[in-house]
Amino acid sequence: MPTDAHGLREHGFAPVVLPPVPAAVTAGFRDHHPYRTLRLRMSWTADDDWLFQYVPPSGPSGPGGGPVRDLADRRLAAALGSLLRRTLSGPWLDVHADWLIGLHRTRTVAPAGATVRVELPEPPPTDSEFTLVAVVAREGEGSLRSRLYGPGGSTAPLLEAAPRPGQGLLLDRRTVTDDLHELLAGPAGPVTQDLLTAHLSPAKTPMASALRGRPMLVRGPAGTLLHTRPALR
């Protein structure tokens, strides 16, 4: 299990280790606007796995929008879904609920010897229950300094960590009310970092999906097939 569920419930945060990052995700930081938001819907299915569906933007298309932009976003969303399927698995997430995920890709560059705040494009939604902050890649000598703060406006952080590429933090927004991230560059030269942020909020209505409700086939006595009810763990 990639997340420490006990630590998440007790402390409000847990470390995560990313599986191999798909090439489309890595290329997405380079080829797409770094602050473009993608949205996915995550639902538990009868196949005992998470299903990720791309959620198209509700507003009008901006410059460069339309079918080409939408197709590129769908391909990137599919790659992000495969990454999140393993990263977000764990008993801490309610499989009886659908989840809406707002994904942000932030590329930050810090000059040699400088400390630059990582400016996330949006704050977490008010109904967000969990946030994933993960370092996808980093070029150059440098490090990320992450501070997590609890309720009450305390100046003492709950945690100060330095995730490396392929690592991240999972935050319970009921405990962690604010987080600050800074990119520190070494003296030898600039550093470039790609950060993935995912805000998870419960969906207001369940997904109408044939995949969710379809019966499963299992082997019965003497090789027969039996229909079962949809599985929910």
C-alpha positions as CSV (number, residue, x, y, z in Angstrom):
1,M,0.0,0.0,0.0
2,P,1.6,3.3,-1.1
3,T,0.2,5.4,1.7
4,D,0.4,5.1,5.5
5,A,-3.3,5.1,6.3
6,H,-2.8,5.0,10.0
7,G,-0.5,8.1,9.9
8,L,-3.0,9.9,7.7
9,R,-5.8,9.4,10.2
10,E,-3.7,10.2,13.2
11,H,-1.6,13.1,12.0
12,G,-3.4,14.4,9.0
13,F,-0.7,13.6,6.5
14,A,1.2,10.7,5.1
15,P,4.1,10.2,2.7
16,V,3.5,8.6,-0.7
17,V,5.8,7.1,-3.3
18,L,4.8,7.4,-7.0
19,P,4.8,4.5,-9.4
20,P,6.7,5.0,-12.6
21,V,5.4,8.3,-14.1
22,P,3.9,7.8,-17.6
23,A,5.7,9.7,-20.4
24,A,2.5,11.6,-21.2
25,V,2.5,13.1,-17.7
26,T,6.1,14.2,-17.9
27,A,5.5,15.7,-21.4
28,G,2.4,17.5,-20.1
29,F,4.5,19.8,-18.0
30,R,6.6,20.7,-21.0
31,D,4.0,20.9,-23.8
32,H,1.0,22.3,-21.9
33,H,0.4,25.6,-20.1
34,P,1.6,24.8,-16.5
35,Y,-1.5,26.3,-14.9
36,R,-4.1,24.5,-17.0
37,T,-6.4,22.6,-14.7
38,L,-7.6,19.1,-15.6
39,R,-10.6,17.4,-13.9
40,L,-11.3,13.7,-13.4
41,R,-14.1,11.8,-11.7
42,M,-13.0,8.7,-9.8
43,S,-15.5,5.9,-9.1
44,W,-15.3,2.4,-7.5
45,T,-16.5,-0.3,-9.9
46,A,-17.7,-3.8,-9.9
47,D,-14.3,-4.8,-11.2
48,D,-12.9,-3.9,-7.7
49,D,-10.9,-1.0,-9.1
50,W,-11.1,2.7,-9.5
51,L,-12.5,4.1,-12.8
52,F,-11.2,7.5,-13.9
53,Q,-13.3,9.6,-16.3
54,Y,-12.2,12.9,-17.9
55,V,-14.5,15.8,-17.0
56,P,-14.6,18.4,-19.9
57,P,-14.4,22.1,-19.0
58,S,-17.8,23.7,-18.5
59,G,-16.9,27.1,-19.8
60,P,-16.1,28.2,-23.4
61,S,-12.8,27.2,-25.0
62,G,-10.1,29.8,-24.8
63,P,-7.3,30.4,-27.3
64,G,-6.1,27.0,-28.6
65,G,-9.2,25.3,-27.4
66,G,-11.6,23.1,-29.3
67,P,-11.3,19.5,-30.5
68,V,-7.5,19.4,-30.6
69,R,-7.1,20.8,-27.1
70,D,-9.8,18.5,-25.8
71,L,-8.2,15.4,-27.4
72,A,-4.8,16.4,-25.8
73,D,-6.4,16.9,-22.4
74,R,-8.2,13.5,-22.7
75,R,-4.9,11.7,-23.5
76,L,-3.1,13.5,-20.6
77,A,-6.1,12.7,-18.3
78,A,-5.8,9.0,-19.1
79,A,-2.1,9.0,-18.2
80,L,-2.8,10.8,-15.0
81,G,-5.6,8.3,-14.1
82,S,-3.1,5.4,-14.4
83,L,-0.7,7.3,-12.1
84,L,-3.4,8.1,-9.5
85,R,-4.9,4.6,-9.5
86,R,-1.9,3.3,-7.6
87,T,-1.0,6.5,-5.7
88,L,-4.4,7.0,-4.2
89,S,-5.2,3.4,-3.4
90,G,-5.7,2.6,0.3
91,P,-8.4,2.0,2.9
92,W,-8.5,5.7,3.9
93,L,-10.6,6.5,0.8
94,D,-14.3,5.8,0.8
95,V,-15.1,3.5,-2.1
96,H,-18.8,4.1,-1.6
97,A,-18.4,7.6,-2.8
98,D,-17.5,9.2,-6.1
99,W,-14.7,11.7,-6.1
100,L,-14.0,14.7,-8.2
101,I,-10.3,15.5,-8.7
102,G,-8.8,18.8,-9.7
103,L,-5.3,18.4,-11.1
104,H,-2.8,21.1,-11.4
105,R,0.7,20.9,-13.0
106,T,3.1,23.5,-11.8
107,R,6.6,24.1,-13.3
108,T,8.8,26.2,-11.0
109,V,12.3,27.6,-11.9
110,A,14.6,28.9,-9.2
111,P,17.9,30.7,-10.1
112,A,21.1,29.5,-8.6
113,G,21.2,30.1,-4.8
114,A,17.7,31.4,-4.7
115,T,14.6,30.3,-2.8
116,V,11.3,30.6,-4.8
117,R,7.8,30.0,-3.5
118,V,5.9,27.4,-5.5
119,E,2.7,29.3,-6.5
120,L,-0.1,26.8,-6.8
121,P,-2.8,28.1,-9.3
122,E,-5.8,27.5,-7.1
123,P,-6.5,27.0,-3.4
124,P,-8.2,23.8,-2.5
125,P,-12.0,23.9,-2.8
126,T,-13.9,24.4,0.4
127,D,-15.3,20.8,0.2
128,S,-11.9,19.3,-0.6
129,E,-11.2,16.4,1.8
130,F,-7.7,15.3,0.6
131,T,-4.8,16.8,-1.3
132,L,-1.9,15.1,-3.0
133,V,1.3,17.1,-3.6
134,A,3.9,15.1,-5.5
135,V,7.2,15.9,-7.2
136,V,7.1,14.4,-10.7
137,A,10.6,15.6,-11.8
138,R,13.4,17.9,-11.0
139,E,16.4,19.1,-13.1
140,G,19.4,20.7,-11.5
141,E,20.7,20.8,-7.9
142,G,17.9,21.8,-5.5
143,S,15.3,20.6,-3.1
144,L,11.6,21.2,-2.2
145,R,10.8,22.4,1.3
146,S,7.2,21.7,2.3
147,R,5.5,23.0,5.5
148,L,2.1,21.8,6.7
149,Y,0.0,23.8,9.2
150,G,-3.0,22.8,11.3
151,P,-6.1,24.7,12.4
152,G,-6.0,27.8,14.7
153,G,-3.4,29.8,12.8
154,S,-0.5,28.2,14.7
155,T,3.0,29.4,13.5
156,A,4.5,26.0,14.3
157,P,4.2,23.6,11.4
158,L,2.7,20.2,11.8
159,L,5.4,18.9,9.5
160,E,8.4,20.1,7.5
161,A,9.5,17.8,4.8
162,A,11.7,17.7,1.6
163,P,10.0,15.3,-0.9
164,R,12.4,14.1,-3.7
165,P,11.3,13.3,-7.3
166,G,8.9,10.4,-7.2
167,Q,7.8,11.3,-3.7
168,G,5.0,13.3,-2.2
169,L,2.6,14.0,0.6
170,L,-1.1,13.1,1.1
171,L,-2.9,15.7,3.2
172,D,-6.2,15.4,5.1
173,R,-7.8,18.8,4.7
174,R,-9.7,18.4,7.9
175,T,-6.4,18.5,9.8
176,V,-4.0,20.3,7.4
177,T,-5.5,23.7,6.8
178,D,-2.6,25.3,5.0
179,D,0.6,24.2,3.2
180,L,3.6,26.1,2.0
181,H,6.1,24.9,-0.6
182,E,9.4,26.5,-1.6
183,L,12.0,25.4,-4.2
184,L,15.6,25.9,-3.0
185,A,18.3,26.0,-5.7
186,G,21.9,25.1,-5.1
187,P,24.8,27.4,-5.8
188,A,25.9,25.5,-9.0
189,G,23.0,26.6,-11.2
190,P,19.2,26.9,-11.6
191,V,16.8,24.2,-10.8
192,T,13.5,23.3,-12.5
193,Q,10.8,21.3,-10.8
194,D,7.5,19.8,-11.9
195,L,4.9,19.5,-9.1
196,L,1.6,17.7,-9.4
197,T,-1.3,18.8,-7.1
198,A,-4.6,16.9,-6.8
199,H,-7.5,18.1,-4.8
200,L,-10.1,15.4,-4.0
201,S,-13.7,16.4,-3.2
202,P,-16.8,14.1,-2.8
203,A,-19.0,14.2,-5.9
204,K,-22.5,15.6,-5.3
205,T,-24.3,12.8,-7.3
206,P,-23.2,9.2,-8.1
207,M,-22.0,8.4,-11.5
208,A,-24.5,6.7,-13.8
209,S,-22.3,4.0,-15.2
210,A,-23.1,0.6,-16.5
211,L,-19.6,-0.5,-15.4
212,R,-20.4,0.3,-11.8
213,G,-23.6,-1.7,-11.7
214,R,-22.9,-4.6,-14.0
215,P,-22.7,-8.1,-12.4
216,M,-19.4,-9.9,-12.2
217,L,-18.9,-13.5,-13.4
218,V,-17.0,-15.9,-11.2
219,R,-16.3,-19.6,-11.6
220,G,-18.7,-22.0,-9.7
221,P,-18.7,-25.8,-9.2
222,A,-17.5,-27.9,-12.2
223,G,-16.5,-24.8,-14.2
224,T,-19.9,-23.1,-14.2
225,L,-20.2,-19.3,-14.2
226,L,-22.1,-17.6,-11.4
227,H,-23.4,-14.0,-11.4
228,T,-22.5,-12.0,-8.3
229,R,-23.5,-8.6,-7.0
230,P,-21.2,-5.6,-7.7
231,A,-18.2,-5.7,-5.4
232,L,-17.5,-2.9,-2.9
233,R,-14.8,-3.4,-0.4
